[in-house]
Each structure stands twice: as structure tokens, then as C-alpha cells.
Amino acid sequence: MREMVTLACSECKRKNYTSTRDKKKNKEKLELRKYCPFCRKHTIHREVK
């Protein structure tokens, strides 16, 4: 039961990436450090609906 989630930049709030996560194992929202092409630097990307 993997779910597709969208990741948005924490600084500019733009939706840049998609990923999957297991809803049963990971109850909290996903946070990854990824490159944002709009900010032109690595930032924290958080899961959004």
C-alpha cells in the first residue's frame, strides 16, 4: 500500500517532486532535502496534499 505524495519547497512553496511512502509504516509527513530549481539551492521539501 504505497501512496504517491507531492513534495513542496519549504522556502518558495512550489511543488517540485513526487515520491511514494508507506502509509502504515510512516505516519508522519515526509521531509527530504532536495534541490529546488526555482530557489537554485538545496532546501527542505515537505509532503503536501
C-alpha positions as CSV (number, residue, x, y, z in Angstrom):
1,M,0.0,0.0,0.0
2,R,2.3,2.7,-1.2
3,E,0.9,6.2,-1.7
4,M,2.0,8.9,-4.1
5,V,2.9,12.1,-2.3
6,T,3.9,15.5,-3.6
7,L,6.9,17.4,-2.2
8,A,6.9,21.2,-2.0
9,C,9.8,23.5,-1.2
10,S,9.7,25.0,2.3
11,E,11.0,28.4,1.1
12,C,9.2,29.1,-2.2
13,K,6.2,26.7,-1.6
14,R,6.4,25.3,-5.2
15,K,5.6,21.7,-5.8
16,N,8.7,20.2,-7.4
17,Y,8.9,16.5,-6.7
18,T,6.7,13.4,-6.3
19,S,7.6,10.4,-4.2
20,T,6.0,7.3,-2.6
21,R,5.6,6.4,1.0
22,D,4.1,3.5,3.0
23,K,1.1,4.8,4.9
24,K,1.1,2.1,7.5
25,K,4.8,2.3,8.5
26,N,5.3,6.1,8.2
27,K,2.6,8.0,10.0
28,E,4.3,11.4,9.9
29,K,4.7,13.6,6.8
30,L,7.7,13.0,4.6
31,E,10.6,15.6,4.7
32,L,13.6,15.4,2.3
33,R,16.5,17.7,1.5
34,K,16.3,18.2,-2.3
35,Y,17.4,20.7,-4.9
36,C,14.9,23.4,-5.8
37,P,15.4,24.8,-9.3
38,F,13.4,27.9,-8.5
39,C,15.5,28.8,-5.4
40,R,18.6,27.4,-7.1
41,K,19.8,25.7,-3.9
42,H,19.1,22.6,-1.7
43,T,16.2,23.1,0.7
44,I,13.8,21.0,2.8
45,H,10.9,19.7,0.8
46,R,7.8,18.6,2.8
47,E,4.9,16.5,1.8
48,V,1.7,18.3,0.8
49,K,-1.7,17.0,-0.1
